[in-house]
Amino acid sequence: MPPVRVMPRIRGPQRSLSARVFWLTMGVIMLVEVMILLPSLGRERQTWLTDRITEAHLAALSVASATHGIVDLSTRDELLRLSGTDAIRLIEPGRSVLVLPPQADILPDATVDLAREGLIVSTWRALQVLAGLGPKLVLVSAPSPLKAGVEVEIIVRSQAMAAGLRLYVIHIAGLSLIIALFTGFIVYLTLNRALVRPMRRLTENIAAFRADPEHALALPIAGFFRSKEDEIGVAAEELAAMQTELRAALWRNARLAALGTAVAKISHDLRNILTSALLVADRLHDSGDPAIRRSAETLIVAVERAADLVGRTLDFSREGPPPLLLAPTMLYALVEEAADTVRPLSPHLLIENQIDQTLSYRVDRTQIYRVVVNLMRNAGQAGAARISIGAALTSSGLDIMIADDGPGLPEGVLANLFRPFAGAGRYGGTGLGLAIARDLARAHGGDLELTATGPDGTSFLLSLPLATQMNEGGWADQVRADTRSMSL
């Protein structure tokens, strides 16, 4: 099958990550410009008023140079217009002179001392003027920048000030927009090359791998991800490693699945053959020749072991855990029955049943019986001389403890203890016993775990949930998924 290349669903340009970065950059820059504009607006208002003070002093000097310091009405009006004021007064040490009086009697709405006005107050008054909420006529006083010791008072109209401030805002806003567009475009190109394109490459590769993990092309790191030390380079390396490992696992599982199907079919036919061999061995056991009887006994044991192995293989290869038939069960009697089954296999094995004879619990008797038999048989085959079994009710359910005094599990077995065909602890074992036992425990909604192992013995804990919390059908979806992942 040729490699499949699947394109992921990418949002339109207006909703892509690159567009979001672009608009976010512009928004941040505009916000910063607004934060800068506010105090600069107050400073511009002070500058505008200072310019009016300077021009008013110049107009006053023009009047002083006239004959007798008097000018005609037309000249007065022209000087007031050029200075942008409605009236001008000079205050010198010891005297106050109204140089250019207003054209008519006017009364200012507010007074501003420019020398004592702070930037925050100026900013607030500038915003009021722009919004049309400020006083219409303002009396402004400030020291003259042209001559020390002289204070100038002028009357200005807020309308003229508002026009100057609006022009300033328009210029600043236009400049800010140009800066934001240019900066956003530069940031867009930079982030698109450094972040968005590598992330898009990662997304395309993930989508292709999801569509066909066995044949998808591997993520090419060299030549595309320039740095392997940043977060994207590390993510790319980890993704490539995960794809390689997952692809190998999928191939391995596919082979195991095919092998499991073949083993299941062979085991089914082999069990029929072993049944015929067992019948012949039983007939030979009835022979009058002692040698033939001894050979028949050996043959019967071998055939029964082979049949047991075939049965375990078939049980494990079934899809999902078996359905459970839950019913109140006397646990003491169940353990005694299991002990009677195991004792003939290990004549010197002592089994101590420490469970309360009145303890009853709602379980599938057949399946829990299989769990207990598997654990007892494993302990006896490992060389244990004594097995003790106890049970205790807890707030979460029932705990059954199975402990033996055997030599403990080998170090190499612990890593694959519950894996089929990998966790065998003795020569000739298959590792199916513990795998099946844990499957049956999980089918009940509980679990089987190793609690201790060493030279002094091994102990397992079989935990079962509260019977009232268990499903009548037998197992939960999570248990089914966990168990199926272990099947061949």
C-alpha positions as CSV (number, residue, x, y, z in Angstrom):
1,M,0.0,0.0,0.0
2,P,1.5,3.4,-1.0
3,P,2.1,6.0,1.6
4,V,-1.0,8.1,2.4
5,R,-0.7,11.8,2.8
6,V,-3.7,13.4,4.5
7,M,-4.1,17.1,4.9
8,P,-5.6,18.2,8.2
9,R,-8.6,20.6,8.3
10,I,-7.0,24.0,8.3
11,R,-9.1,27.1,9.2
12,G,-9.4,29.9,6.8
13,P,-6.7,32.7,6.7
14,Q,-8.8,35.0,8.8
15,R,-9.0,32.3,11.6
16,S,-5.6,30.8,11.2
17,L,-2.9,31.0,13.9
18,S,-0.9,33.4,11.7
19,A,-3.9,35.8,11.4
20,R,-4.5,35.6,15.1
21,V,-0.9,36.4,15.8
22,F,-1.1,39.3,13.3
23,W,-4.2,40.8,14.8
24,L,-3.0,40.2,18.4
25,T,0.2,42.0,17.6
26,M,-1.7,45.0,16.1
27,G,-4.0,45.1,19.1
28,V,-1.2,45.1,21.6
29,I,0.7,47.8,19.7
30,M,-2.5,49.9,19.5
31,L,-3.1,49.5,23.2
32,V,0.4,50.5,24.0
33,E,0.0,53.6,21.7
34,V,-3.2,54.5,23.5
35,M,-1.4,54.2,26.8
36,I,1.3,56.5,25.5
37,L,-1.2,58.9,23.8
38,L,-3.0,59.7,27.0
39,P,-0.1,61.4,28.8
40,S,1.2,62.9,25.6
41,L,-2.3,64.4,25.0
42,G,-1.9,66.2,28.4
43,R,1.5,67.3,27.4
44,E,0.2,68.6,24.0
45,R,-2.4,70.6,25.8
46,Q,0.2,72.3,28.0
47,T,2.4,72.9,24.9
48,W,-0.6,74.5,23.1
49,L,-1.3,76.8,26.0
50,T,2.4,77.7,26.4
51,D,2.5,78.6,22.7
52,R,-0.6,80.9,23.3
53,I,1.2,82.5,26.3
54,T,4.3,83.2,24.1
55,E,2.3,84.6,21.2
56,A,0.3,86.8,23.6
57,H,3.5,88.2,25.1
58,L,4.8,89.0,21.6
59,A,1.5,90.7,20.7
60,A,1.8,92.7,24.0
61,L,5.3,93.8,22.9
62,S,3.9,95.0,19.6
63,V,1.4,97.2,21.4
64,A,4.2,98.5,23.6
65,S,6.2,99.6,20.6
66,A,3.2,101.6,19.2
67,T,2.8,105.4,19.8
68,H,1.7,105.9,23.4
69,G,1.2,102.1,23.7
70,I,-2.2,102.3,22.0
71,V,-3.3,100.6,18.8
72,D,-6.5,101.0,16.9
73,L,-9.4,98.5,17.1
74,S,-8.5,96.7,13.8
75,T,-4.9,96.2,14.9
76,R,-6.1,94.9,18.3
77,D,-8.4,92.4,16.7
78,E,-5.7,91.2,14.4
79,L,-3.2,90.8,17.2
80,L,-5.8,88.8,19.3
81,R,-6.5,86.6,16.3
82,L,-2.9,85.9,15.5
83,S,-2.2,85.1,19.1
84,G,-5.3,82.8,19.4
85,T,-6.7,84.6,22.4
86,D,-9.6,86.8,23.3
87,A,-7.8,89.0,25.8
88,I,-4.2,89.6,27.1
89,R,-3.0,90.9,30.4
90,L,0.6,91.4,31.5
91,I,1.5,91.3,35.2
92,E,4.8,92.8,36.0
93,P,6.3,93.4,39.5
94,G,4.3,96.1,41.1
95,R,1.7,96.6,38.3
96,S,-0.9,94.9,36.1
97,V,-1.5,96.2,32.6
98,L,-4.5,95.1,30.4
99,V,-2.6,95.3,27.1
100,L,-5.3,93.9,24.7
101,P,-8.8,94.0,26.2
102,P,-11.5,91.8,24.8
103,Q,-13.8,92.9,22.0
104,A,-16.8,92.8,24.5
105,D,-17.4,92.1,28.1
106,I,-16.7,88.3,28.6
107,L,-16.6,86.3,31.8
108,P,-14.3,83.2,31.9
109,D,-15.9,79.9,32.8
110,A,-12.7,78.5,34.5
111,T,-9.2,79.5,35.5
112,V,-6.0,77.6,34.9
113,D,-2.6,78.2,36.5
114,L,-0.3,76.5,34.0
115,A,2.7,76.7,36.3
116,R,0.9,74.6,39.0
117,E,-1.0,72.2,36.8
118,G,0.3,68.6,36.8
119,L,0.4,66.2,33.8
120,I,-2.5,64.0,35.1
121,V,-4.8,67.0,35.6
122,S,-3.8,68.3,32.2
123,T,-4.6,64.9,30.6
124,W,-8.0,64.8,32.2
125,R,-8.8,68.4,31.1
126,A,-7.6,67.6,27.5
127,L,-10.0,64.6,27.4
128,Q,-12.8,66.8,28.6
129,V,-12.1,69.3,25.9
130,L,-12.0,66.6,23.2
131,A,-15.4,65.3,24.5
132,G,-16.9,68.8,24.4
133,L,-17.5,68.7,28.2
134,G,-14.9,71.4,29.2
135,P,-15.6,75.1,29.9
136,K,-15.9,77.3,26.8
137,L,-13.8,80.3,28.0
138,V,-10.7,79.6,30.1
139,L,-8.5,82.2,31.8
140,V,-4.9,80.9,31.6
141,S,-2.1,82.4,33.6
142,A,1.6,81.4,33.3
143,P,5.1,82.9,33.6
144,S,6.2,84.4,30.3
145,P,8.9,82.3,28.6
146,L,10.2,85.6,27.0
147,K,11.0,87.6,30.1
148,A,11.6,86.6,33.7
149,G,9.3,88.0,36.4
150,V,6.5,88.7,33.9
151,E,3.3,86.7,34.2
152,V,0.9,86.6,31.2
153,E,-2.9,86.1,31.5
154,I,-4.9,85.2,28.5
155,I,-8.5,84.1,27.7
156,V,-8.7,81.3,25.2
157,R,-11.6,79.4,23.7
158,S,-11.8,75.6,24.3
159,Q,-13.1,75.2,20.7
160,A,-9.8,76.3,19.3
161,M,-7.9,74.1,21.8
162,A,-10.1,71.1,20.8
163,A,-9.3,71.6,17.1
164,G,-5.6,71.6,17.9
165,L,-5.9,68.5,20.1
166,R,-8.0,66.6,17.5
167,L,-5.4,67.3,14.8
168,Y,-2.7,66.0,17.2
169,V,-4.8,62.9,17.9
170,I,-5.3,62.2,14.2
171,H,-1.6,62.5,13.5
172,I,-0.7,60.2,16.4
173,A,-3.4,57.7,15.5
174,G,-2.3,57.5,11.9
175,L,1.3,57.1,12.8
176,S,0.4,54.5,15.4
177,L,-1.7,52.6,12.8
178,I,1.3,52.6,10.4
179,I,3.6,51.4,13.1
180,A,1.2,48.7,14.2
181,L,0.7,47.5,10.6
182,F,4.4,47.4,9.9
183,T,5.3,45.8,13.2
184,G,2.4,43.3,12.9
185,F,3.5,42.3,9.5
186,I,7.1,41.8,10.6
187,V,6.0,39.8,13.6
188,Y,3.6,37.8,11.4
189,L,6.4,36.9,9.0
190,T,8.8,36.0,11.8
191,L,6.4,33.9,13.8
192,N,4.9,32.3,10.7
193,R,8.4,31.1,9.7
194,A,9.6,30.3,13.2
195,L,6.4,28.8,14.8
196,V,3.4,28.5,12.5
197,R,5.1,26.6,9.6
198,P,6.8,24.1,11.9
199,M,3.5,23.6,13.8
200,R,1.6,23.2,10.6
201,R,4.2,20.6,9.5
202,L,3.7,18.8,12.8
203,T,-0.1,18.9,12.4
204,E,0.0,17.5,8.8
205,N,2.3,14.7,9.9
206,I,0.1,13.8,12.9
207,A,-3.0,13.8,10.6
208,A,-1.2,11.5,8.1
209,F,0.0,9.2,10.8
210,R,-3.5,9.0,12.3
211,A,-5.0,8.1,8.9
212,D,-2.4,5.3,8.2
213,P,0.0,4.7,11.0
214,E,1.6,1.7,9.4
215,H,2.6,3.4,6.1
216,A,2.7,7.1,6.8
217,L,5.9,8.9,6.1
218,A,8.1,9.6,9.1
219,L,8.5,13.2,10.3
220,P,11.6,14.6,8.6
221,I,13.4,16.5,11.3
222,A,16.7,17.2,9.6
223,G,16.6,20.2,7.2
224,F,13.2,21.5,8.4
225,F,13.4,21.9,12.2
226,R,16.6,24.0,12.4
227,S,16.9,23.9,16.2
228,K,16.5,20.7,18.2
229,E,16.8,22.5,21.5
230,D,13.7,24.7,21.4
231,E,10.3,23.4,22.4
232,I,9.2,22.8,18.8
233,G,12.4,20.9,18.0
234,V,12.0,18.8,21.1
235,A,8.3,18.1,20.2
236,A,9.3,17.1,16.7
237,E,12.0,14.7,18.0
238,E,9.6,13.2,20.5
239,L,6.9,12.8,17.9
240,A,9.3,11.1,15.5
241,A,10.5,8.7,18.2
242,M,6.9,8.0,19.2
243,Q,5.9,7.3,15.6
244,T,8.8,4.9,15.2
245,E,8.0,3.1,18.4
246,L,4.3,3.0,17.7
247,R,4.8,1.8,14.1
248,A,7.0,-1.0,15.4
249,A,4.4,-1.9,18.1
250,L,1.6,-2.0,15.5
251,W,3.6,-4.3,13.2
252,R,4.5,-6.5,16.2
253,N,0.8,-6.6,17.3
254,A,-0.3,-7.3,13.8
255,R,2.0,-10.3,13.7
256,L,0.9,-11.4,17.2
257,A,-2.7,-11.1,16.2
258,A,-2.1,-13.3,13.1
259,L,-0.2,-15.7,15.3
260,G,-2.9,-15.7,17.9
261,T,-5.6,-16.6,15.3
262,A,-3.5,-19.4,14.1
263,V,-2.7,-20.7,17.6
264,A,-6.4,-20.6,18.4
265,K,-7.3,-22.6,15.4
266,I,-4.5,-25.1,16.0
267,S,-5.4,-25.4,19.7
268,H,-9.0,-26.2,18.9
269,D,-8.0,-29.0,16.6
270,L,-5.3,-30.1,18.9
271,R,-7.7,-30.4,21.8
272,N,-9.8,-32.9,19.8
273,I,-6.7,-34.9,19.0
274,L,-5.7,-34.9,22.7
275,T,-9.1,-36.1,23.7
276,S,-8.7,-39.1,21.4
277,A,-5.2,-39.8,22.8
278,L,-6.6,-39.5,26.4
279,L,-9.2,-42.2,25.6
280,V,-6.6,-44.5,24.3
281,A,-4.4,-43.9,27.4
282,D,-7.4,-44.7,29.6
283,R,-7.8,-48.1,27.9
284,L,-4.1,-48.8,28.2
285,H,-4.3,-48.0,32.0
286,D,-6.7,-50.9,32.3
287,S,-4.2,-53.3,30.9
288,G,-3.0,-56.3,33.0
289,D,0.7,-55.5,32.2
290,P,2.2,-53.4,34.9
291,A,4.7,-51.8,32.5
292,I,1.9,-50.8,30.2
293,R,-0.1,-49.3,33.1
294,R,2.9,-47.3,34.3
295,S,3.4,-46.0,30.7
296,A,-0.3,-45.2,30.5
297,E,-0.2,-43.2,33.7
298,T,2.7,-41.2,32.4
299,L,0.9,-40.7,29.1
300,I,-2.3,-39.6,30.8
301,V,-0.4,-37.0,32.9
302,A,1.3,-35.7,29.8
303,V,-1.9,-35.6,27.8
304,E,-3.8,-33.8,30.6
305,R,-1.1,-31.2,30.9
306,A,-1.2,-30.6,27.1
307,A,-5.0,-30.4,27.2
308,D,-4.8,-27.9,30.1
309,L,-2.4,-25.8,28.1
310,V,-4.6,-25.9,25.1
311,G,-7.6,-24.9,27.2
312,R,-5.8,-22.0,28.7
313,T,-4.7,-20.8,25.3
314,L,-8.3,-20.9,24.0
315,D,-9.7,-19.2,27.0
316,F,-7.2,-16.3,26.7
317,S,-7.6,-15.9,23.0
318,R,-11.4,-15.2,23.3
319,E,-12.4,-11.6,22.5
320,G,-13.0,-9.8,25.8
321,P,-13.6,-11.1,29.3
322,P,-16.3,-13.8,29.9
323,P,-19.8,-12.8,31.0
324,L,-20.2,-13.1,34.7
325,L,-23.0,-14.8,36.6
326,L,-23.1,-13.0,39.9
327,A,-24.6,-14.6,42.9
328,P,-24.0,-14.8,46.7
329,T,-21.1,-17.2,47.3
330,M,-19.7,-18.8,50.5
331,L,-16.0,-18.0,50.1
332,Y,-14.8,-20.6,52.6
333,A,-16.4,-23.4,50.7
334,L,-15.1,-22.0,47.4
335,V,-11.5,-22.0,48.7
336,E,-11.8,-25.5,50.1
337,E,-13.0,-26.8,46.7
338,A,-10.0,-25.1,45.0
339,A,-7.7,-26.6,47.6
340,D,-9.1,-30.1,46.9
341,T,-8.3,-29.5,43.2
342,V,-4.7,-28.3,43.8
343,R,-3.6,-30.8,46.6
344,P,-3.3,-33.9,44.3
345,L,-0.8,-31.9,42.1
346,S,1.4,-31.1,45.2
347,P,0.8,-33.8,47.9
348,H,3.1,-32.1,50.4
349,L,1.4,-28.7,50.0
350,L,-0.3,-27.4,53.2
351,I,-3.2,-25.0,52.4
352,E,-4.5,-23.0,55.3
353,N,-8.0,-21.6,54.7
354,Q,-8.4,-18.7,57.1
355,I,-11.6,-17.2,55.7
356,D,-14.6,-16.9,58.0
357,Q,-17.0,-19.8,57.2
358,T,-20.0,-17.4,57.3
359,L,-18.5,-14.9,54.9
360,S,-20.6,-14.6,51.7
361,Y,-20.0,-12.3,48.8
362,R,-21.7,-11.7,45.5
363,V,-19.3,-12.9,42.8
364,D,-19.1,-15.3,39.8
365,R,-18.2,-18.5,41.7
366,T,-16.7,-20.2,38.7
367,Q,-14.4,-17.4,37.7
368,I,-13.2,-16.6,41.2
369,Y,-12.6,-20.4,41.7
370,R,-10.4,-20.3,38.6
371,V,-8.4,-17.3,40.0
372,V,-7.8,-19.0,43.3
373,V,-6.8,-22.3,41.6
374,N,-4.3,-20.5,39.3
375,L,-2.7,-18.8,42.3
376,M,-2.5,-22.0,44.4
377,R,-1.2,-24.0,41.5
378,N,1.5,-21.5,40.7
379,A,2.6,-21.4,44.4
380,G,2.8,-25.2,44.5
381,Q,4.7,-25.5,41.3
382,A,7.2,-22.8,42.5
383,G,8.1,-24.9,45.5
384,A,6.0,-23.5,48.3
385,A,5.2,-25.8,51.2
386,R,2.4,-23.7,52.8
387,I,-0.3,-21.4,51.4
388,S,-2.5,-19.3,53.5
389,I,-5.7,-17.6,52.3
390,G,-7.6,-14.9,54.2
391,A,-10.3,-12.4,53.4
392,A,-11.4,-9.1,54.9
393,L,-14.3,-6.7,54.1
394,T,-13.2,-3.1,53.6
395,S,-15.0,0.2,52.9
396,S,-14.4,-0.3,49.2
397,G,-15.2,-4.0,48.9
398,L,-13.5,-7.3,49.6
399,D,-9.8,-8.1,49.8
400,I,-8.6,-11.7,49.5
401,M,-5.0,-12.3,50.4
402,I,-3.1,-15.3,49.1
403,A,0.4,-15.8,50.6
404,D,2.9,-18.7,50.3
405,D,6.4,-19.5,51.7
406,G,8.0,-20.2,48.4
407,P,11.3,-18.9,47.1
408,G,9.8,-15.8,45.6
409,L,9.6,-14.7,42.0
410,P,12.7,-14.3,39.9
411,E,13.8,-10.7,39.1
412,G,13.4,-11.2,35.4
413,V,9.8,-12.3,35.8
414,L,8.5,-9.2,37.7
415,A,8.6,-6.8,34.7
416,N,6.3,-9.0,32.7
417,L,4.5,-10.7,35.5
418,F,0.9,-10.4,34.0
419,R,1.9,-10.5,30.4
420,P,0.8,-13.7,28.6
421,F,3.6,-15.9,27.3
422,A,6.2,-13.5,28.9
423,G,5.7,-13.8,32.6
424,A,6.3,-17.5,33.2
425,G,8.2,-18.1,36.4
426,R,9.2,-21.7,35.9
427,Y,10.6,-23.8,33.1
428,G,7.9,-24.9,30.7
429,G,5.4,-22.3,31.9
430,T,3.4,-20.1,29.6
431,G,2.6,-17.2,31.9
432,L,-1.1,-17.5,31.1
433,G,-2.2,-18.3,34.6
434,L,-1.6,-14.9,36.2
435,A,-2.7,-13.1,33.0
436,I,-6.1,-15.0,33.0
437,A,-6.4,-14.5,36.8
438,R,-6.0,-10.7,36.5
439,D,-8.4,-10.6,33.6
440,L,-11.1,-12.3,35.6
441,A,-10.5,-10.0,38.6
442,R,-10.8,-7.0,36.4
443,A,-13.9,-8.4,34.8
444,H,-15.4,-8.2,38.3
445,G,-14.4,-4.5,38.5
446,G,-11.5,-5.3,40.8
447,D,-7.8,-6.2,40.3
448,L,-5.1,-8.6,41.1
449,E,-1.7,-7.3,42.2
450,L,1.5,-8.6,43.6
451,T,2.1,-7.2,47.1
452,A,5.3,-8.9,48.2
453,T,7.9,-11.4,46.9
454,G,11.2,-12.5,48.2
455,P,13.0,-15.5,49.9
456,D,10.3,-15.5,52.6
457,G,7.5,-16.0,50.1
458,T,5.1,-14.3,47.8
459,S,1.7,-12.7,48.4
460,F,-1.0,-11.5,46.1
461,L,-4.0,-9.3,46.8
462,L,-7.3,-10.0,45.0
463,S,-9.5,-6.9,45.4
464,L,-13.2,-7.0,44.5
465,P,-15.5,-3.9,44.6
466,L,-18.7,-3.6,46.6
467,A,-21.2,-6.0,45.2
468,T,-23.9,-3.3,45.0
469,Q,-21.7,-1.2,42.7
470,M,-21.2,-3.9,40.2
471,N,-23.0,-4.2,36.9
472,E,-25.3,-7.2,36.4
473,G,-23.8,-7.7,32.9
474,G,-20.4,-8.4,34.4
475,W,-17.8,-5.8,33.5
476,A,-17.3,-2.1,32.9
477,D,-16.2,-0.6,29.6
478,Q,-12.8,0.3,30.9
479,V,-12.2,-3.3,32.1
480,R,-13.2,-4.5,28.6
481,A,-10.8,-2.2,26.9
482,D,-7.9,-3.1,29.3
483,T,-8.5,-6.8,28.8
484,R,-8.9,-6.7,25.0
485,S,-5.6,-4.8,24.8
486,M,-3.9,-7.9,26.3
487,S,-5.6,-10.5,24.1
488,L,-3.8,-12.1,21.2
